[in-house]
Amino acid sequence: MKKKTNLVFFSANRAEYSLIHPFLEIFSENPFFNVGLIVAGSHLDKKFGSTYGEIKKDNVKILSKIEIPLKTNSFSDTAAYSNLLQIEINRILKKTKVDIAFASSDRFETFSFVVAAYLRKIPIIHYEGGDLTEGGALDDNIRHAITKLANIHLTSNSDSLKRILKMGEEKWRCLNIGYSPIFSIKKQNFSTSTIRKKFFLDKKKPLILFTLHPIIKDEKQASKEVKESFSALERLYKNNFQIIITYPNFDPGYRDIVSKIKIFKKNNKRAMVFKHLGRKNYHSLLYYMGKNKNGVCLGNSSSGIKEAILFQCPTINIGNRQNSRLKPLNVIDASASALDIFSKVIKNTKIKKKLFNPYGLKKSFTFLPNIVIKLKNNKYLQYKKCTY
């Protein structure tokens, strides 16, 4: 019998987990892979909804849980957290048989995992490399650094594939597979009546699904975006909008946003606040707004750009965080101005015709395990050449 490949995933963030879950599912079903997951970060913290429960429901094999207190509200604390995390990851990898490591996206926690794997000479698969934001987060530098350490590159769109090739990565290592959550979303059954009952929604009133993440590199701009965004929410609430708010990620500056959420909820009782909605609930609300043609995804999260289009749901993207990201036509940019945010929400609560999705899933996605096995056996996998 063919020897099994030990494939180890890492996740420390709810958004990242939704991206890697389809890969966990596909590789776990393949008889030639042993799949396991290292869990850390906000998954294990009650302040962010303890999303570890969602992972357990997915019956994923957990190799290890890394429980380090999340003191990441400043750059200094984040650096210290990353160092501790890397030490723990290295300890786990030392005692675990790992043939390939799988990392997704652009998080600082993921970078700790990648560095530890790289220094242990473990080949790395990286998903969502080549994306671009240029919006004041740490994402771009970390994402591109992971690309240069990784051995196999899976991208979510053709623009990102071209960017990785321009970075000097060899073409045989790179494959555009599209946006992975589509694989899981296609399996879900949504019902507007069920969603309406679950969240106590009035179908005659427009709905806002709001998520705001910190901007790290510009504190003044970050403060302005938070202030203006919640000012716009106040006005929209008074104009009879139903509002559902989800918590930010735990990047430096998250406490200010959480504080504003608590104040908003206290003053606006009908608003709903969730530390973590979960994949199915989040997607069901996007489906509801798109189907009902009466609502918007609002904030500065990449999910509003990459996932709302799947449901033909409008997105109002606030401020600079997603500046240069590839955006479908359902995305309308708004400046960090309460008036601009309010007016664009009012004008864009429905999409009149079906819009093209540049993050469409590619057919090759289901054949990925066979492709990985082939690339794993390439004797040049860990000896990268630069093509520029």
N, C-alpha and C positions, 0 to 999 in steps of 0.2 A: 504493500500500500504506500502511496505517495506520502512523504513526510509533511506534516502540517506546518503552516507558517504562523508563528505567534505575532499577532498584530495588536499593538497597544495604543489605545486612544487616550486623550486627555481632555478634560473639560472643567472649567472653573467659573462658568458664566452661563446664564439662561439662554441668551441669544446664540452663543456658540454651540450649545447643546442641540438646539433645534436644527443647526446646520449639519452636525455630525451624526445625528440620530439615524437618518436614512442610510448612511454608510455602515453604521453599527448593525443595522438590520440586514443589509445586503451581504456583508462579509460574514455575519454570524450564521447565515443560512447556507454558506458555502462549506462543503465538507473538508476543504483543504486549508481552512483557517481556524485557529484558536483566537478568539477575540476577547479582549478585556479592556476595562476602562479605569483610569485613575481619576478620582473626583476630588475637587478642591474648591476654594473660593466661596462665592456667594451661594453655591448649592447647599452649603452646610451652615448657613447663617440665618437665624430667625428674622433678622432685620430686613432680609430680602426675600422672605417667603419660604425658606428651607426647601428649595427646589429638588433636593435629593429624593424627596418622596415621589416626584414625577419619574425620576430615573428608575427607582425601584419598581414602579408599576410597569415599566417597559421591559422588565426581566433581563436587564443588561448585567453581564458578569462584572462585578466590581472587584478590581484587583486590590485597590487601596483607597482609603479616605485620608486626605491631608487636612487636618483641622488646625489652622493657624488663625488667631483672632484677626479680623479684618480692620486693621488700622490703616486706611488708605485715603484719608481725606486731605493729605498733603503730599507733595513730591517726596519729601524726606521719608515719611511713613511708608509710601508706596515702594520706594527703593529698598527699605529694610524688609518689607513683606516679601518682595521678589527674591531677595537673597535667601531668606529663610525657606521660601518655597522651593528654590532650586536645590538647596541642601537636602530637603525631604524627598524630592523627586529623584535625585541621584541615589539616595539610600534605597529607594524602592526599585529603581532600575538595576541596581547592583545585585539584588537578590532575586530578580525576575528574569526569566528567559524571554528576551525580546528580539524578534527578527526584523520587524519594521515598526516604526512609530508613526502615528497619524495625528497631525495638528491642523487646526482650522483658524483662518482669519488673522487677527491682528492684535490680540490682547497681550498685555505685558506679562500676565500669568503664563500664557501659552509660550511666550518667548523663553521663560525660565525652563519650561519643559523641553523646548527644542534645543537650547544650549546644552542641557544635561545629556540629551540623547546624542547630539552631535559629538560631544567630547567622549562619549562611550562608543563611538563608531557605529551607531545604529542608523541605518538608512531611514530617511524621513519623507513621508508623503505630506504635502501641504495643499490644503484646499483654500480657495479664494485669494490666492496670491495675485498680484498685478492690479488690484483695485486701487482707486485713487480717491481721496477725499479732500486733502489740503484745507481742512476746516478748523484747525486749531486743536485737534486731538493728537495723541501720540501715535495714532494708528498707522499712518503711512510709513514712517521710519521703521517701526517694528515689523510691519508686514513685509517690507522689502528686505529687511535683515533676515527674516525667516526664509524668504525665497532664496537668498544666497547660501543658506545653510542646508536647504532641503534638496532632496535627490529626485523626487517625482512631483510634478506640479499639475494640479487639477484646478481649472479656472471656472468661473460662473458665467462668463460672457466672452465674446470674441475680442473686445477691446483689451481686456485684461490679459488674454493670451498673447496678443501682439506686444503688449508692454513687457511681459516676462521675456519674450524672445529678444526684445531690444535691450534688456538687461544682460544679455549674453548667455542665457540658458539654452542648452542644446534642444533642438526641436523634438527629438525622440523621447525626451523626458516630459514633454508638455502635452496636455490634453484639455480641451474645453468641453466640459460635460454639462454646463448649465447650472441652474440654481437648485441645489439638492432638496430643499423642503418641498418642492413640487412633487417629488416622488411620494412623500407621505401624504400630502394634501389630496392627491388624486384618489387615495384610498378612503378618504373621509366622506361621510354623508352628512350634509348640512340641511337643517330645516329652519326656516325663518320663524315659524310659530314656536318651535322648541326654544330657540335662542331668545325670542321675545319674552317667553314665560320665565326662563332661567334668570334673565337680568332685569325683569320687570320693566320692559321697554314699551313705550307708547309709539306705535308705528306711524302716527301722524306727526310726531316731533322728530326733528333731526338729531342725529347722534354724533358725538365726538369721542374718538378713542385717542387719548393724549399720553405721550411719553416724551419726556425731556431729559437728555443726558448732559453731564457737565462738559464745558469747553475748558480744556486744560491750559492752553498756552497763553490765553489772554484773559486775566481775571476781571478786568474792567468790562470787556465785551460779554463775558460769561454772566456777570452780575446784571447787566442790562437785558440780556436775553431772558433770564429768569424773571426779572421784574415785569418786563413787557408782556411776556407769554401769559403769566398769571393774571395780569391786568386784562388781557384780551379774554381769558377764560371767564373772568368775572362778568364781563359785558355779555358774552355769549350765553352764560347761564341765565342772566336776566332777560335775554331774548328767547327764552324757552327751549334752549338746547339741552339735551340729555348729555351728561358728561361722565365718561369712565376714564380714570387716571391709573396708570401703572407706574411703579417705582423706577427710578433711574438705575444705571449700573453703578458700581462702587469705585469709580474713578475719583481722583482728587476733586473736591468741590461738591460731592453728592449730598452732603449734609444740608447745604443751603436749599437745595431742591426739595429734599424730604421735609424740611421745616415749612416751606411754602405750601407743600401738598397738605400737610396737617392743618395749617391755618385755613386753607381754602375749604377743606372738608368741614371744619368747624363752623365756618360762616355760610356754607352752602350744603345743607343737610341732604338734599336729593342727589348730590354728586356721589359717585361710587369710586372707591379707591381700592386697588389691589396691589399688594407687594409683588405678586406673581400670578398672572392669569393662567399660564400653561399654554402649550402650543395649540391644543384643540380649541380652547376658549378664545384665544387671541384670533385665530383664523376664522372661527365661527362669527365673530363680531365684524371682521372685514367682509366676510361673505354677506352678512346681514345688511351692512351699509351699501355694498355694491348692488345687491339684489333689490333692496328697497329703494335704491337711488335717493337716499336721504341721509347723508352723513359723510364725515371726513375723518381720515387718519391725520392727526395733528401732532407736530413736535419736530424733533431733529434726529430721530432714530433711523438707522438704515433699513429697518423692517418696513417703514412707510414707503421706502423707495423700491425695495426688492420684492416685497410680499403683497402690498396692497394692489399692485397691478394684476396679480393673479386672479383677483376677485373684481377687477374693474372698479375699484374703490378709489375715489379722489384722495390725494395727499397734499396737505399744506406743509411744506418744509420750512421750518423757522431758522433764520440766521445762517451762520457760517459753517456749522459742523460738517455738513455734507457738500461743501462747495463744489468740488470737481468730480463727484461720483456720477457714474453713468445713470441718467434719470429717464425713465419712461415718460410719456406725454401726460400721464395722470398726475404727475408731480408739479405743483405750482410753488415756486419759491416766494417766501415772504421775508421781509426785512425784520430786524428786531424792533418792531414798532407795534404797539397794541392796536393802533388804528389800521395798519396794513394787514396784520394777522386777521383782525375781525372782518374787514371788508372782503378779504380773499376767501375766508370760510363761508361767508354769506353767499358769495357768488358761485361757489364751486362745490355744492353738496351732491352733485350727480354727474355722471359721465353719459353723454348722449349717444356716442357710438363706440364700438369695440376698438380698443387701442392695442397696438403691437407691444409685445413683451420681449425686450432684448435679453432677458434672463431665462429664456425658454430652456426646458430640459432636453438634453440630447439623447438620442437613441442608445448611444454607447454606454450610458450609465449602468444599465443592468449587466453589462459584460465586464464591468470594472474588475472584479476579482481575477478573472483570467488575464487581463491586461497587466495587473499588478504582479502576478506570478511570473509572467514573461519578463517584465522589467527587473524584477528582483533577481532573476537568474543572469542578467546582463553583467558580464565581468567588469564593465566600466561604470556600474551604477554609482559607486562611491568615489570615482575619479573624474571629477567634473572638468570639462574644458570650457573656456570662455570664448564665445563666438564673435565678439566685437573687437 
